[in-house]
Amino acid sequence: MDFLVVGCGLSGCVVARNLAERGYKVTIWERRDHIAGNMYDYVDSYGVLVHKYGPHTFHTKKKELYDYICRFASWVDYKLTCMTEIDGIATPTPFNFQTIDDFYAPKQAIELKAHIKAAFGDRQTATVVEVIQHDDPLIRAYGQFLFDKDYSLYTAKQWGVSPNEIDVSILQRVPLRFSYDTGYFDDEYQVIPRPSYTDFFKNLINHPNITVKFNIDALTRLSVKDSKLFLDDRICPCTVVYTGALDELFGCIEGSLPYRSLHFEWVHEDIESKQKAPVVAYPQAAGYTRITEYKKLPVQNVKGTTYAVEYPLTYCDNSKSEPYYPVLTEESKRKYDRYKELADKVENLYYCGRLADFKYYNMDQALERALELCKIVMVKQFCNTTV
């Protein structure tokens, strides 16, 4: 074994495939009992293809990333549509001019849209932060309405902290549209794999130089002492690519990094449709944040419908919960920087992914980061062999 990759999600599998294609023997350790990480999907007992860890669609503006995933699966166009229920009304997300029509009287709606066009010109979107801080009182009031009814409530539930504490990038992820355009993303490439993400991963790691081992908790066998990586209490003989939570690799010596976890309540009903869109957010609901109806993601001709109700909760490394999202605050980013400094001193250790990088990556960003890491590894390997 030349490389040990910890984690069989997108980041780990992409790195493993690239190393394997260059002739290296790679072993992947996965603490779960399946491949594909949080992108894992399967057909439930009712015949509905569902995503076990929440909804995933691949989207990117970069052709090279799209071309890469096309090596390992057939992908079909899929434009995700989402909605948010406010005061009992389901309105498009990202919020658009239909949202204004939904919550304003006709005359007020016309006036507000005219103010927006005058203020933002040809711009198609703006963040809620920009709108709340705008000089125009009508525009500012619209932003505040959305913040009070959606952003603040959803943020508090999703992240477990006040919107004032969370990194502003989180509030900027979903902008406001200044048109009637719908669709959650604007990227040129918006796709899902056929037949499934799990099938895509099977092809991705289908290489004679890759071995996958399940139900292995790497943290029970890997440790770092004095900037040296140990495997089973001996100096690690191979190079490790780690995609888990970085603080846990170092025994949380600088304190635990905050992650949010999720609990899914799965429901099947003998009805044709649960909600108007595949994913609907419920900021005003008690406890849960959103519901994903999987017969619409992708559209499936099946009887009845299966959906998952999503409850955010605090991740604890000594529980059975999974870390999904890094909670980005000024304090947590400073703490992560201390772990990064420790990790960068370990010679035969590389790391990447949403957890290891402590960044809220979309799938295309995770893919791009993994491919960049492969280049870094290859340069270092070349330098080591030519010394």
Backbone torsions as a table, in degrees:
resi	resn	phi	psi	omega
1	MET	NA	123.5	178.1
2	ASP	-91.4	-37.8	-177.9
3	PHE	-132.1	140.8	170.6
4	LEU	-111.9	121.3	178.0
5	VAL	-106.5	124.8	-179.8
6	VAL	-98.5	109.1	178.9
7	GLY	113.5	128.0	-177.0
8	CYS	-107.8	32.5	172.9
9	GLY	-87.6	-164.9	-174.7
10	LEU	-61.2	-48.3	-177.6
11	SER	-61.0	-49.2	-177.8
12	GLY	-64.3	-41.5	-177.5
13	CYS	-70.6	-36.7	177.4
14	VAL	-65.4	-44.5	177.5
15	VAL	-61.9	-45.7	-179.4
16	ALA	-59.6	-43.6	-179.3
17	ARG	-63.5	-43.9	-179.7
18	ASN	-64.5	-40.8	177.9
19	LEU	-66.5	-41.4	-179.6
20	ALA	-63.0	-39.5	-179.9
21	GLU	-67.5	-17.4	177.0
22	ARG	-97.1	11.2	172.6
23	GLY	94.5	3.0	-179.2
24	TYR	-86.3	145.3	174.1
25	LYS	-84.8	123.6	-173.7
26	VAL	-124.2	131.7	172.1
27	THR	-113.6	132.1	176.7
28	ILE	-106.1	127.3	171.5
29	TRP	-101.5	129.5	179.0
30	GLU	-128.6	125.7	-177.3
31	ARG	-78.5	-16.5	173.6
32	ARG	-85.2	-174.7	-179.4
33	ASP	-107.6	21.5	-179.2
34	HIS	-151.3	163.5	175.5
35	ILE	-84.0	177.5	168.6
36	ALA	83.9	0.2	175.9
37	GLY	54.5	-136.7	-179.1
38	ASN	-77.4	-3.1	176.4
39	MET	-91.0	2.5	-177.4
40	TYR	-60.6	131.9	175.8
41	ASP	-133.6	162.7	-177.0
42	TYR	-161.9	163.7	177.2
43	VAL	-92.0	123.3	-177.5
44	ASP	-78.1	-179.3	-174.8
45	SER	-68.7	-10.0	178.1
46	TYR	-100.4	4.2	178.5
47	GLY	85.1	15.6	-179.2
48	VAL	-101.8	128.3	173.8
49	LEU	-73.4	119.7	-177.3
50	VAL	-125.3	156.4	175.7
51	HIS	-101.0	116.2	-171.0
52	LYS	-62.4	-33.3	-172.5
53	TYR	-114.1	27.2	178.0
54	GLY	106.9	161.6	-171.6
55	PRO	-70.2	140.2	178.2
56	HIS	-134.3	128.1	165.9
57	THR	-131.5	141.6	-179.1
58	PHE	-91.3	130.5	178.4
59	HIS	-144.5	141.1	179.7
60	THR	-161.6	155.5	173.3
61	LYS	-94.4	-7.1	-170.3
62	LYS	-102.7	117.0	-177.1
63	LYS	-62.0	-35.6	-177.1
64	GLU	-64.5	-31.4	177.2
65	LEU	-74.4	-40.2	176.0
66	TYR	-62.5	-43.8	179.6
67	ASP	-61.5	-35.3	-179.3
68	TYR	-64.6	-49.3	-177.5
69	ILE	-66.5	-26.5	179.3
70	CYS	-69.1	-14.1	174.8
71	ARG	-66.8	-23.5	-168.6
72	PHE	-120.6	2.0	178.7
73	ALA	-167.6	163.3	169.0
74	SER	-91.5	131.2	-177.5
75	TRP	-118.2	142.4	179.5
76	VAL	-119.8	149.8	179.7
77	ASP	-62.2	137.1	176.7
78	TYR	-152.7	113.2	179.8
79	LYS	-98.1	106.3	-177.3
80	LEU	-68.5	131.5	173.1
81	THR	-115.0	137.8	-178.8
82	CYS	-131.4	158.8	177.3
83	MET	-139.9	164.4	174.6
84	THR	-129.5	134.3	178.2
85	GLU	-96.2	117.0	178.9
86	ILE	-124.1	125.7	180.0
87	ASP	51.4	37.8	177.6
88	GLY	81.2	1.6	-179.8
89	ILE	-110.4	127.4	176.3
90	ALA	-89.0	121.5	-176.6
91	THR	-125.3	152.4	-176.0
92	PRO	-62.2	146.5	170.6
93	THR	-124.7	130.9	-2.2
94	PRO	-58.0	150.2	179.0
95	PHE	-60.5	139.5	-178.6
96	ASN	-136.9	-164.1	-178.6
97	PHE	-65.6	-25.2	174.8
98	GLN	-63.0	-34.1	177.3
99	THR	-61.4	-41.9	177.2
100	ILE	-62.1	-44.0	178.2
101	ASP	-63.3	-33.0	-177.8
102	ASP	-69.6	-29.7	-171.0
103	PHE	-120.5	-1.7	179.0
104	TYR	-120.0	148.1	172.4
105	ALA	-61.9	151.9	-173.8
106	PRO	-50.8	-46.6	-178.3
107	LYS	-65.4	-41.6	179.5
108	GLN	-67.4	-36.1	179.6
109	ALA	-63.9	-43.7	178.9
110	ILE	-61.8	-43.3	-179.0
111	GLU	-64.8	-44.4	-179.0
112	LEU	-64.3	-43.3	179.6
113	LYS	-64.1	-36.2	177.1
114	ALA	-66.0	-40.1	177.4
115	HIS	-64.0	-41.0	179.3
116	ILE	-63.6	-45.3	179.7
117	LYS	-62.8	-39.9	179.3
118	ALA	-67.6	-37.0	-176.1
119	ALA	-79.7	-38.6	-172.5
120	PHE	-107.4	-5.8	175.1
121	GLY	59.0	-125.8	-176.4
122	ASP	-84.8	-1.9	179.3
123	ARG	-61.6	138.2	-177.6
124	GLN	-94.7	-21.4	-177.7
125	THR	-145.9	164.2	170.6
126	ALA	-156.2	156.0	177.9
127	THR	-78.0	157.8	177.8
128	VAL	-63.4	-28.6	178.4
129	VAL	-64.0	-44.1	177.8
130	GLU	-61.6	-42.9	-175.3
131	VAL	-68.3	-41.5	178.7
132	ILE	-62.8	-32.6	-176.1
133	GLN	-94.0	6.9	-175.5
134	HIS	-70.5	150.4	-179.9
135	ASP	-69.7	-31.0	-178.1
136	ASP	-72.1	121.5	-175.8
137	PRO	-64.2	-32.3	178.7
138	LEU	-67.2	-43.9	179.1
139	ILE	-66.6	-42.5	179.9
140	ARG	-62.5	-40.7	179.9
141	ALA	-65.9	-36.6	176.9
142	TYR	-63.2	-46.9	177.8
143	GLY	-60.2	-41.3	-179.0
144	GLN	-67.0	-37.4	176.7
145	PHE	-58.6	-48.0	-180.0
146	LEU	-67.1	-38.3	179.2
147	PHE	-64.1	-44.9	-177.8
148	ASP	-69.5	-36.8	-174.6
149	LYS	-88.9	-22.2	-175.6
150	ASP	-131.2	-69.9	-169.2
151	TYR	-55.1	-47.3	-176.2
152	SER	-68.0	-41.6	-178.7
153	LEU	-69.4	-46.0	-179.4
154	TYR	-64.9	-42.8	-179.6
155	THR	-61.7	-43.8	-179.2
156	ALA	-62.3	-40.5	179.0
157	LYS	-73.2	-46.2	-174.6
158	GLN	-65.7	-41.2	-171.6
159	TRP	-107.4	-12.8	177.3
160	GLY	71.7	16.4	177.4
161	VAL	-136.8	165.4	176.9
162	SER	-66.3	145.3	175.1
163	PRO	-56.1	-23.8	178.9
164	ASN	-71.8	-21.5	-178.1
165	GLU	-91.7	-29.7	-173.7
166	ILE	-71.0	148.2	178.3
167	ASP	-59.1	137.2	-174.1
168	VAL	-60.2	-24.0	-180.0
169	SER	-60.6	-28.6	178.8
170	ILE	-67.0	-43.6	179.3
171	LEU	-68.8	-22.2	-177.3
172	GLN	-90.0	-4.1	-176.1
173	ARG	-65.2	-36.1	-178.3
174	VAL	-116.0	102.2	-176.5
175	PRO	-80.7	177.0	172.1
176	LEU	-97.4	139.7	177.4
177	ARG	-95.2	140.6	176.2
178	PHE	-105.5	56.3	-179.9
179	SER	-170.0	-175.7	174.2
180	TYR	-96.4	10.5	179.4
181	ASP	-62.1	144.2	177.4
182	THR	-120.4	179.0	-176.8
183	GLY	104.0	136.1	-173.3
184	TYR	-74.5	-30.6	-177.6
185	PHE	-122.7	159.5	177.3
186	ASP	-113.3	4.8	-175.6
187	ASP	-64.2	150.2	-179.4
188	GLU	-63.9	-38.7	-178.6
189	TYR	-106.4	114.2	176.7
190	GLN	-132.2	110.0	-168.4
191	VAL	-144.7	163.0	168.5
192	ILE	-134.7	152.4	-175.6
193	PRO	-83.1	150.0	169.9
194	ARG	-114.6	130.0	4.3
195	PRO	-86.8	-17.3	-173.9
196	SER	-165.2	165.4	173.4
197	TYR	-65.7	-39.0	-179.9
198	THR	-60.7	-39.0	177.2
199	ASP	-65.2	-40.2	175.6
200	PHE	-57.1	-44.7	-179.3
201	PHE	-67.5	-37.1	177.1
202	LYS	-57.8	-42.7	178.7
203	ASN	-69.5	-36.9	-177.7
204	LEU	-62.3	-39.3	-176.4
205	ILE	-101.9	9.0	178.4
206	ASN	-79.4	83.3	-179.0
207	HIS	-148.0	139.1	-176.5
208	PRO	-62.1	-19.1	-179.9
209	ASN	-90.1	1.3	-178.2
210	ILE	-111.5	128.9	173.7
211	THR	-121.0	131.9	179.7
212	VAL	-113.3	131.9	176.9
213	LYS	-123.9	127.9	-175.6
214	PHE	-98.3	167.9	175.6
215	ASN	56.7	37.0	175.6
216	ILE	-117.2	118.5	174.8
217	ASP	-88.9	104.3	-175.5
218	ALA	-58.6	-29.4	-175.8
219	LEU	-70.8	-13.3	174.2
220	THR	-84.4	-8.8	-177.0
221	ARG	-125.5	-22.2	178.7
222	LEU	-104.3	143.4	175.4
223	SER	-155.2	161.5	178.3
224	VAL	-121.9	128.6	176.9
225	LYS	-137.7	126.1	178.4
226	ASP	52.3	45.4	177.6
227	SER	63.3	21.6	176.0
228	LYS	-120.1	141.4	-178.1
229	LEU	-93.9	128.9	-178.5
230	PHE	-115.1	140.3	174.3
231	LEU	-119.8	116.5	-176.8
232	ASP	53.4	44.4	175.5
233	ASP	67.9	15.5	173.5
234	ARG	-124.7	153.3	177.5
235	ILE	-52.7	128.1	-176.0
236	CYS	-63.9	124.4	-176.2
237	PRO	-82.1	-7.4	-177.1
238	CYS	-126.6	171.5	175.9
239	THR	-87.1	138.2	-176.6
240	VAL	-112.5	133.5	170.9
241	VAL	-111.8	115.5	-170.4
242	TYR	-109.8	130.1	-178.8
243	THR	-120.3	10.6	179.3
244	GLY	-89.5	-168.9	178.8
245	ALA	-69.5	123.8	-171.5
246	LEU	-68.0	-34.4	-179.2
247	ASP	-63.2	-34.8	-177.7
248	GLU	-70.3	-31.6	176.6
249	LEU	-62.6	-30.4	-179.2
250	PHE	-101.4	19.9	176.3
251	GLY	64.9	21.2	178.7
252	CYS	55.3	37.9	-175.8
253	ILE	-67.5	-21.1	176.4
254	GLU	-100.0	11.3	-175.0
255	GLY	96.5	155.5	-176.9
256	SER	-74.4	138.6	171.4
257	LEU	-79.5	142.5	-178.3
258	PRO	-84.1	127.2	172.9
259	TYR	-126.7	152.6	172.9
260	ARG	-100.7	141.4	176.3
261	SER	-112.4	178.1	-178.3
262	LEU	-138.1	146.7	169.6
263	HIS	-119.7	132.2	-179.2
264	PHE	-110.1	130.3	174.1
265	GLU	-104.3	110.9	-174.8
266	TRP	-90.9	133.8	-177.8
267	VAL	-134.7	137.7	169.5
268	HIS	-121.3	131.5	178.6
269	GLU	-126.8	147.3	178.5
270	ASP	-86.3	60.5	177.2
271	ILE	-131.8	161.1	-177.7
272	GLU	-79.0	-31.5	-175.6
273	SER	-152.9	137.0	178.2
274	LYS	-92.8	-40.7	-174.4
275	GLN	-149.3	170.7	-171.2
276	LYS	-76.5	-16.9	-178.1
277	ALA	-137.5	160.4	179.0
278	PRO	-58.2	-40.0	-178.8
279	VAL	-125.1	123.6	177.9
280	VAL	-127.5	128.9	177.0
281	ALA	-89.8	144.9	-179.9
282	TYR	-128.4	76.2	-174.9
283	PRO	-63.3	-27.2	-176.7
284	GLN	-91.9	-3.9	-179.5
285	ALA	-75.3	156.8	-179.5
286	ALA	-83.8	115.7	171.8
287	GLY	91.5	-53.7	-175.2
288	TYR	-94.0	158.4	-176.6
289	THR	-105.9	-38.6	-176.5
290	ARG	-156.0	164.5	175.3
291	ILE	-126.3	130.9	176.9
292	THR	-110.5	123.4	178.1
293	GLU	-100.8	110.1	-164.9
294	TYR	-81.5	-17.2	177.5
295	LYS	-69.9	-8.7	177.3
296	LYS	-104.5	6.7	-175.3
297	LEU	-144.4	79.9	-3.5
298	PRO	-77.8	176.1	177.0
299	VAL	-63.6	125.1	-176.4
300	GLN	-127.5	134.1	-179.6
301	ASN	-88.4	80.1	-178.9
302	VAL	-131.2	158.4	179.1
303	LYS	-82.8	135.1	-178.0
304	GLY	77.5	-174.6	-179.5
305	THR	-147.7	144.3	176.7
306	THR	-114.9	132.9	178.0
307	TYR	-140.6	159.4	179.9
308	ALA	-121.3	129.0	175.0
309	VAL	-95.1	128.1	-168.2
310	GLU	-106.3	120.1	179.9
311	TYR	-114.4	115.3	175.8
312	PRO	-73.8	150.1	175.8
313	LEU	-154.6	166.1	-178.8
314	THR	-75.0	133.7	177.0
315	TYR	-82.2	134.6	174.7
316	CYS	-126.0	127.5	-173.9
317	ASP	-69.7	-12.1	178.6
318	ASN	-101.6	13.0	179.2
319	SER	-115.2	-176.8	179.9
320	LYS	-90.4	6.4	179.2
321	SER	-74.5	159.2	-179.9
322	GLU	-108.4	138.9	174.0
323	PRO	-79.4	120.6	-178.0
324	TYR	-106.1	-50.8	-171.5
325	TYR	-126.2	129.2	171.3
326	PRO	-69.7	134.6	178.1
327	VAL	-89.2	105.9	-172.2
328	LEU	-90.8	107.2	172.2
329	THR	-129.5	169.7	178.9
330	GLU	-60.4	-40.7	-179.6
331	GLU	-66.4	-45.0	-177.2
332	SER	-68.1	-34.0	178.3
333	LYS	-68.0	-37.2	176.5
334	ARG	-65.8	-41.2	178.9
335	LYS	-64.4	-41.9	178.2
336	TYR	-61.8	-39.6	179.5
337	ASP	-58.0	-32.9	178.1
338	ARG	-69.6	-38.5	176.5
339	TYR	-68.6	-38.4	178.0
340	LYS	-61.0	-41.0	178.4
341	GLU	-61.6	-40.3	177.4
342	LEU	-65.8	-44.5	-177.2
343	ALA	-65.0	-37.8	-177.6
344	ASP	-67.8	-14.4	178.4
345	LYS	-87.1	-12.0	-178.7
346	VAL	-87.3	115.0	-167.2
347	GLU	-62.3	-44.9	-174.2
348	ASN	-102.8	33.7	178.9
349	LEU	-123.2	129.9	170.1
350	TYR	-122.8	157.8	-179.0
351	TYR	-149.7	148.5	176.3
352	CYS	-166.3	167.2	179.4
353	GLY	111.9	168.4	-176.8
354	ARG	-57.3	-42.4	-178.0
355	LEU	-76.8	-50.0	-175.3
356	ALA	-67.9	-33.4	178.4
357	ASP	-89.1	-9.2	-178.5
358	PHE	53.1	51.4	179.4
359	LYS	-136.5	146.5	-177.9
360	TYR	-84.9	72.6	-177.7
361	TYR	-74.6	140.9	158.5
362	ASN	-78.4	171.0	-176.9
363	MET	-61.3	-41.4	-179.0
364	ASP	-66.5	-33.3	177.4
365	GLN	-69.5	-38.7	176.4
366	ALA	-64.7	-40.7	178.0
367	LEU	-63.0	-46.9	-179.4
368	GLU	-62.3	-41.9	178.5
369	ARG	-63.2	-40.9	179.2
370	ALA	-64.6	-41.4	178.8
371	LEU	-66.9	-36.8	176.3
372	GLU	-65.1	-40.3	178.8
373	LEU	-63.3	-38.0	177.9
374	CYS	-58.2	-40.3	178.2
375	LYS	-63.8	-41.8	179.1
376	ILE	-62.7	-43.8	179.6
377	VAL	-62.5	-43.7	-178.1
378	MET	-64.9	-38.7	177.8
379	VAL	-62.8	-43.8	-179.1
380	LYS	-68.0	-39.9	178.7
381	GLN	-63.1	-40.2	179.1
382	PHE	-64.2	-43.2	179.8
383	CYS	-63.8	-37.5	-179.7
384	ASN	-68.9	-32.4	-177.7
385	THR	-83.7	-15.1	-179.2
386	THR	-102.2	-3.9	179.3
387	VAL	-72.6	NA	NA
